[in-house]
Amino acid sequence: MGWFKRSKQKISPESQKRDIPDGQWVKCNDCGEIIHNKQLEINLWVCHKCNYHFRIGADEYVSILMDDNSFKETDKKMKSGDPLVFEDTKKYKDRINSTIKKSGLYDAVKTGTGKINGIKVSFACMDFRFIGGSMGSVVGEKIARAIDRAYNNRMPMVIVSQSGGARMMEAAFSLMQMAKTSSRLARLSEAKLPYISILTDPTTGGTTASYAMLGDVNIAEPNALIGFAGPRVIKETIGKDLPEGFQRSEFLQEHGFIDIISERKDLKNKLAQVLTYMS
Amino acid sequence: MAGNVLDFEKPIADLESKISEMKKYEDNLDIKEEISRLEEKVFKLKQNIYNDLTRWQRVQLARHPERPYTLDYIFMMTKDFVELHGDRLYRDDKAIVGGFATLDEYKVMIIGQQKGRDTKSNLYRNFGMANPEGYRKALRLMKLAEKFNKPIITLIDTPGAYPGLEAEQNGQAEAIARNLFEMSLLKVPVIVVIIGEGASGGALGIGVGDRILMLENTWYSVISPESCSSILWRSWEYKEQAAEALKLTAKDLLEFRLIDRIVPEPLGGAHKDHKTTAETLKQVLKEELAGLVKLKSDKLVQSRLEKFSRMGVYEE
């Protein structure tokens, strides 16, 4: 025992800085483990060492949750208008166009239909890479249409949320998307069709205060930040540090707002299992 | 009073105090003429100033500490108000008030956020920032109204839902989301009026209805100009620009067709004449109620759904 132990516990920062070839190696945000891209993908973008769930895009969730080749995307090219001709330090129009170019996405949600272990569903998945996964007119409209698709074809609705909240650059229009999507979900519920909400890191603001919290069953990935106000705002308001684990999935489950916390590798089967009881 | 005069109101306030000073010597005929000349001048000045307010100035008016608040409107517009308390879960939120009231020939449920007038009452009312229990109380009262087929009027005046630790722990997001969901299904008419500040989800949490009205000098948006400035400009200094960019006034929202109607305020703003403001609002509410109570409940719910479905601008 002990002959292989490190003589010094602390390694100097210089030695930690390894040359990581771009796009091949990723460092875990939580434990710092260096992981090869391929390995990370096989592990569904979860750190094999500490179980940290990396933030992933809508395409990745489609590949994880949908049966192979079953997903058919809808309203793919719906693009944001600029009703306010909004300008802060940058024009909103330019911000949209540069984000489209950079991300290859047209807005912050992907919608369509597909199968989960053979069960046909209407599916929507947000994507944080597009202006922080913010909800504006496009997100609202695409989700509303996806819910209508579920309603018209009597399918379950599944929404994966990942969003900083409503999009400021569409101001009141963004706000009204909360009412638009929630009222569609109410109609779906009246028709006794299931809606499962999946909350991933992060889900905050107007997204949480509308469809993300309205699932017949709410499922969260482990340790995801979920809340209405952001932690910084709350800290400033109360003038105190926030308790450990505040606004994380486990905290929300403890307080009664999340049914199930599911690791990413179990998510699909969990979803299918729940759905079999809801028809 | 002097402490509550906004910058752009100052020239008017100065002239008005001059007039009231001169009125002490009114017996003198020369002065009488001077007074009426000055009164004419004040009127014109008011017209000029109030017709040409910037968006930020409207925000300031919406927050004016002498503006009528929810309970003021309830007492001025209705009689036999029976205030009801509590969410039936664990608390009564003082930031939201509500109860049955009689508005001339209509028996209604009226609910709104309530601000305080001074430090003590503001602490009691939590500055009009509701916790989850407030939204749940509001929903409970709405369901009660539905049960007894009474129309619902909500009065919105909030700087936002309270961003506190307990609010999060008790499900602020869920409470607001639940209200949006349930309000869209209510089988009775719902009229929503922005009477002051309409900040974000905290406002919308009691804001899903058949008719959405805004008083002339109010604002309604997804975020306050200050918070927008701090996020997008990374400084609190750009609130005026943020207010312009957000296009958050009653006029803007009517142009965008996100609201149905603007309720005019007396010249100089609601804080200058509570009575006239309340009287105007009451007449408008009666007009709207007259139309809505005739509709069948399934038609009402269907057109409410369609109303919110139309909101949004996108390209395909």
Interface residues (C-beta under 8 A of the other chain):
Chain A: D75 K77 M78 K79 S80 G81 D82 P83 L84 F86 E87 D88 T89 S137 V138 G140 E141 A144 A166 R167 M168 E170 A171 A172 F173 S174 L175 M176 Q177 M178 A179 K180 S182 S183 R184 L185 A186 R187 S189 E190 G205 G206 T208 A209 S210 Y211 A212 M213 L214 G227 F228 A229 V233 I234 T237 I238 K240 L242 P243 F246 Q247 F251 H255 G256 F257
Chain B: A161 Y162 P163 G164 L165 A167 E168 Q169 N170 G171 Q172 A173 E174 I176 A177 R178 L180 F181 E182 S184 L185 S200 G201 L204 G205 G207 V208 Y220 S221 V222 I223 C228 I231 L232 W233 Y238 Q241 A242 A245 L246 K247 L248 D252 L253 F256 L258 R304 L305 F308 S309 M311 G312 V313 Y314 E315 E316
